[in-house]
Amino acid sequence: MHIRRKEFLQLGSLATASLMVPKFLKAFESPSFVLPGNKVLVILQLSGGNDGLNTVIPYRNDIYYKSRPRLGIVRDKALALTDEAGLHPALTAFREFYQQGELAILNNVGYPNPDRSHFRSMDIWHTASRSEEYLTHGWLGRYLDAQCKGCDKPTQAIELDDVLSLALKGEQVKGIAVKDPRRLYGTANEKFFRELMTAQKDEPGEQPVDYLYKTVAETLSSADYIFRQSRLHPSNAEYPKTELANSLKTIASLIFSDINTKVYYVSLGSFDTHINQEGQQQRLFTEMNEAVNAFVKDLKQQHRFEDVLLMTFSEFGRRVEQNASGGTDHGTANNMFLVSGALKQKGMLNALPDLADLNEGDLKYKVDFKQVYATVLRKWLGADDQAILGRKFEGLGFV
């Protein structure tokens, strides 16, 4: 049974993102070796450039309302956090996190010489590069590379998606992209793949597809393992019937199983609100609010909230002034949310954006996002941030 590379790629859904499986995943096929207390990072990517000014609302700022006569969120609708700022009306759970000391907000996060292209700016965030620097491996991929050189307890990253983000692609090690462990398990057990592996044992194929046979073998093993782990301690909590909530419920089940996955990655979008921003942001924030609220309640019930840090980011913010279409255009600096039961600094970590000091109508960044990465890598994941990021960045104090 000879199969050429082109034919192989045309057959079967496993020859896609699910093939992003690290070689060491078979090492997981032994009893779990991680106890509660294992720190887990959950990254929620707000794709498309979320409007930070309508997320954390500076409702005492006249420039905000002058710049957004129709789009500005009035004070009595915003969810008050401080005398100066409130949250978007849909983020009710996040205000509760804030009041309970479980939310930290970083304002004015960005990088020098910002790029307003979705693709390029997202690449910069994914690789932790300078704006003029082009890297082919992600910051979390390099974390996996660094942590798994000769280690006896390999770590792993799982993205709840069909396609693996650049952020999780290392030089030697990659994360795995899987939207639904049950579906991947079912696909991996399709007759085609089982017959393919039997044929390969009996009659080795031509060399160009040897690595694909090998990858399928690893994927079959991985699919079975992840599915079994996700069923060991399934979350019995009620989650909304949305895509993000389903992903977070899967993540919760895997955390409770102690699969030894250190990083989970999930996305929500699109926040590219050039037109009709009000309705789109409201809809997305409602999904985010309800999903994260269910996730946090689930973690608390299982006494794991202190072990989990959830971090949101977007590739850039929006311009200060609204446009003529009831939306906002691509901007620069933005805010980040950090949600955990183990925050060392809580609430508003730094000043709101200075709307009187703009760069050609855009916010000036005050915190380099790589400082956030350095903090998470060193203080939360226990990794060598300087080796992974290529240079030293001043850490922050939220963990």
GUTI-707663 format. One line per 4 residues: number of its first residue (from 1); their letters; for each residue x, y, z of C-alpha. Coordinates in steps of 0.2 Angstrom, whole numbers, plus 2048, in hexadecimal, padded with zeros to 3 digits. Each point is the difference from the previous one (the first is absolute). Layout:
residues N
NUM> a> X,Y,Z; ...
//
This chain:
residues 399
1> mhir> 800,800,800; 80A,80E,7F9; 7FA,812,803; 808,80F,7F9
5> rkef> 801,810,80A; 7F3,80A,7F6; 7F4,7F2,802; 803,7FE,812
9> lqlg> 7FD,812,803; 7EF,7FF,7F7; 7FA,7F2,80B; 7FA,801,811
13> slat> 7FE,80F,80C; 80F,7FB,80B; 80C,806,7F3; 7FD,812,806
17> aslm> 802,809,810; 7FE,7F1,80A; 811,7FA,7FA; 808,80E,80A
21> vpkf> 805,7F3,80D; 811,800,809; 80A,7F0,800; 801,7FF,813
25> lkaf> 7ED,7FF,802; 801,7ED,802; 809,803,810; 7F0,805,807
29> esps> 7F9,7EE,7FE; 805,7FC,812; 7F7,804,810; 7FD,812,804
33> fvlp> 80F,808,809; 7F9,811,805; 7F6,805,80F; 7F5,80F,803
37> gnkv> 80B,80F,802; 807,7FE,7EE; 7FF,812,7F9; 7F6,801,7F0
41> lvil> 7FF,80F,7F4; 7F1,803,7F5; 801,80C,7F2; 7F1,808,7F9
45> qlsg> 804,809,7F0; 7F3,80E,7FB; 803,7FF,7ED; 7FD,80E,7F5
49> gndg> 806,80F,80B; 7F4,803,80E; 7FB,812,805; 808,802,810
53> lntv> 7F9,811,804; 7EE,7F9,7FF; 807,7F1,80B; 807,80A,80E
57> ipyr> 7F6,810,7FF; 808,811,806; 7EF,807,804; 807,810,808
61> ndiy> 809,805,7F1; 7F8,80D,7F5; 80C,7FC,7F1; 7F9,7EF,800
65> yksr> 7EE,806,7FD; 806,80E,7F4; 809,7F3,7F6; 7F1,7F4,800
69> prlg> 7F0,809,800; 7F6,7F1,7FB; 80B,7F2,805; 805,805,812
73> ivrd> 7F9,7F6,80E; 7F7,80C,80C; 805,7FF,812; 7EF,7F9,807
77> kala> 801,7F1,7F4; 813,7FC,804; 803,7F4,80E; 80A,80B,80D
81> ltde> 811,7FA,805; 807,810,807; 7FC,813,800; 808,801,7EF
85> aglh> 7FC,7F0,7F7; 7F3,7F3,7FD; 7FE,7F0,7F5; 7F6,7FC,7F1
89> palt> 7EE,7FD,805; 801,7EE,7FA; 80F,7FB,80C; 7F6,7FE,810
93> afre> 80A,7F1,805; 810,809,7FE; 7FA,80E,80B; 7FD,7F2,80D
97> fyqq> 811,7FA,7FE; 807,811,802; 7F6,803,810; 806,7EF,807
101> gela> 812,803,7FC; 801,7F4,7F2; 803,80C,7F1; 80E,80B,7FC
105> ilnn> 7FF,80C,7F2; 810,806,7F6; 7FD,810,7F6; 80A,807,7F1
109> vgyp> 808,7EF,7FB; 809,800,7EF; 811,801,7F8; 80B,80D,7F8
113> npdr> 7FD,805,7EE; 7EF,7F7,7FF; 7F9,7F7,7F1; 7EE,803,7FB
117> shfr> 7FF,7F0,7F5; 7F6,7F2,809; 80C,7F3,7F9; 810,808,804
121> smdi> 7FB,807,811; 7F9,7EF,805; 811,7F8,7FA; 809,80C,80B
125> whta> 7F6,7FB,80F; 801,7EE,7FC; 813,800,7FE; 804,80E,80C
129> srse> 80B,808,7F3; 804,812,7FD; 7F5,809,7F3; 80E,7FF,7F3
133> eylt> 806,7EE,805; 7F8,7F1,7F7; 801,7F0,80B; 7F9,7EF,7FA
137> hgwl> 7FD,7F8,811; 7F4,805,80E; 804,806,811; 7F6,7F1,808
141> gryl> 808,7F4,7F3; 811,806,806; 7FA,7FD,812; 7FC,7EE,7FB
145> daqc> 811,7FF,7F7; 809,806,810; 7F6,7F6,80C; 802,7EF,7F7
149> kgcd> 812,7FF,7FD; 804,7EF,809; 7F3,803,80D; 7F7,7F1,807
153> kptq> 7F0,808,803; 7FC,808,7EF; 7F4,80F,7FF; 7F3,803,7F3
157> aiel> 7F5,80D,7F9; 7EE,7FD,7F8; 7F7,80C,7F6; 7ED,7FE,7FF
161> ddvl> 7FF,803,7ED; 802,7F6,7F0; 80F,80A,7FB; 810,803,80A
165> slal> 805,812,803; 811,806,7FD; 802,804,813; 800,7ED,804
169> kgeq> 80D,7FB,7F2; 811,7FD,806; 810,7FA,7F7; 800,7EE,807
173> vkgi> 7EF,800,809; 7EF,805,7FB; 7F0,801,809; 7F1,7F6,7FA
177> avkd> 7F0,808,7F9; 7F0,7F6,805; 7EF,808,800; 7F7,7F1,808
181> prrl> 809,7F1,807; 7F1,7F5,7FC; 800,805,7EE; 813,7FE,7FE
185> ygta> 7FF,7EE,808; 7F2,7FB,7F4; 809,807,7F1; 810,7F7,806
189> nekf> 7F6,7EF,801; 7F9,802,7EE; 803,7F0,7F7; 80B,809,7F3
193> frel> 80D,804,80D; 800,7EF,808; 803,7F8,7EF; 80D,80C,7FB
197> mtaq> 80A,7FC,80F; 7FE,7ED,7FE; 806,802,7EE; 80F,80B,805
201> kdep> 806,7F2,80C; 7FE,7F3,7F2; 807,80A,7F2; 80A,810,803
205> geqp> 7FB,80E,7F4; 80A,80B,7F5; 80C,80C,80A; 7F6,811,7FE
209> vdyl> 7F2,7F9,80A; 809,7F7,80D; 7FF,80F,80C; 7EE,801,7FD
213> yktv> 7FD,7EE,805; 80B,804,810; 7F5,80F,804; 7F0,7F7,7FE
217> aetl> 806,7F2,80C; 804,80E,80C; 7F0,808,7FE; 7F6,7F0,802
221> ssad> 809,7FE,811; 7FD,812,805; 7EE,800,7FB; 7FD,7F1,80B
225> yifr> 809,807,80E; 7F9,811,800; 7EE,7F9,7FF; 803,7F4,80E
229> qsrl> 807,80E,80B; 7F2,80B,7FC; 7F4,7F3,806; 809,7FC,810
233> hpsn> 7F9,80F,80A; 7F3,808,7F4; 7F9,810,806; 7EE,7FE,806
237> aeyp> 7FD,812,801; 7F3,80A,7F5; 808,80A,7F2; 7F7,80B,7F3
241> ktel> 7FD,7F7,7EF; 80D,80B,7F7; 810,7FC,7F7; 80B,809,80D
245> ansl> 7F7,7F8,80F; 802,7EE,7F8; 813,804,7FE; 802,806,812
249> ktia> 7F6,7F1,806; 80C,7F4,7F7; 80F,80A,808; 7F8,7FE,811
253> slif> 7FE,7ED,7FE; 812,7FE,7FA; 806,80B,80F; 7F7,7F5,80C
257> sdin> 807,7F1,7F8; 812,806,803; 806,7FC,7EF; 80F,80B,803
261> tkvy> 7FC,80D,7F3; 807,810,805; 7F8,80C,7F3; 7EF,800,7F8
265> yvsl> 7FC,80C,7F2; 7EF,806,7F9; 7F9,80E,7F5; 7F1,80A,7FF
269> gsfd> 7FB,80C,7F2; 7FF,809,7F5; 802,811,809; 804,809,7F0
273> thin> 7F2,80D,802; 802,80D,7F2; 7ED,800,7FF; 7F2,7FE,80D
277> qegq> 80C,7FD,80E; 7F3,802,80E; 7F7,7F0,7FC; 80F,7F5,7FB
281> qqrl> 80A,804,810; 7F0,7FE,80A; 7FD,7EE,7F9; 812,7FB,801
285> ftem> 802,806,812; 7F0,7F8,805; 807,7EF,7FA; 811,804,808
289> neav> 7F8,805,811; 7F5,7F1,801; 80D,7F3,7FB; 80E,807,80B
293> nafv> 7F3,802,80F; 7FC,7ED,7FE; 812,7FB,7FF; 805,80A,810
297> kdlk> 7F2,7F9,80A; 804,7EE,7FA; 813,803,805; 7FA,807,811
301> qqhr> 7F5,7F1,803; 80F,7F4,7FD; 80C,80B,80A; 80B,803,7F1
305> fedv> 7FD,813,7FD; 810,804,809; 80A,7F5,7F3; 7F9,809,7F1
309> llmt> 804,810,7F8; 7F5,806,7F2; 807,80E,7F5; 7F8,80A,7F2
313> fsef> 808,809,7F2; 7FC,807,7EF; 80C,805,7F2; 7FC,812,801
317> grrv> 7F3,80C,807; 7F6,80C,7F6; 802,813,7FC; 7F9,80C,80D
321> eqna> 7F4,809,7F4; 7F1,7F6,7F9; 7FE,7FF,7ED; 7F1,805,7F5
325> sggt> 7FA,7EE,800; 7FC,7FE,812; 810,7F7,804; 813,803,803
329> dhgt> 80F,7FD,7F5; 811,7F7,804; 809,808,80E; 80F,7FC,80B
333> annm> 801,7FD,813; 7F3,7F6,80A; 7FB,7F9,810; 803,7EE,807
337> flvs> 7F6,7F6,80D; 808,7F4,80C; 7F4,7F5,80A; 806,7F4,80D
341> galk> 7FD,7FB,812; 813,803,803; 803,812,7FB; 80D,80A,80A
345> qkgm> 7FA,811,7F9; 7EE,802,7FC; 7F4,80D,7F9; 806,80E,7F5
349> lnal> 813,7FE,7FE; 805,810,7F8; 7F8,810,7F9; 7F3,801,7F3
353> pdla> 805,806,7EF; 804,813,7FE; 7F4,806,7F3; 808,811,800
357> dlne> 811,7F9,7FB; 7FE,7F6,7F0; 80B,7FB,7F1; 7F6,805,7F0
361> gdlk> 7F0,7FC,808; 806,7EF,808; 804,7FB,812; 812,800,806
365> ykvd> 805,7EF,807; 807,800,812; 803,7EE,803; 809,7F4,7F4
369> fkqv> 7F6,7F0,7FE; 810,7F7,801; 801,805,812; 7F0,7F7,803
373> yatv> 807,7F1,7F7; 810,800,80A; 7F6,801,810; 7F5,7F1,7FC
377> lrkw> 80E,7F6,7FA; 80B,803,80F; 7F4,802,80E; 7F2,7F5,7FB
381> lgad> 807,7F2,7F5; 812,800,808; 809,802,7F0; 80F,80A,7FA
385> dqai> 7F7,80F,7F8; 811,808,7FA; 805,7F0,7F7; 7EE,7FE,7F8
389> lgrk> 7FE,813,7FC; 812,803,7FA; 802,80F,80C; 7FC,806,811
393> fegl> 7F0,809,804; 7FB,808,810; 7F3,7F5,809; 7F0,805,807
397> gfv> 7F8,7FC,811; 7EF,7F9,7FD; 806,7EE,804
//
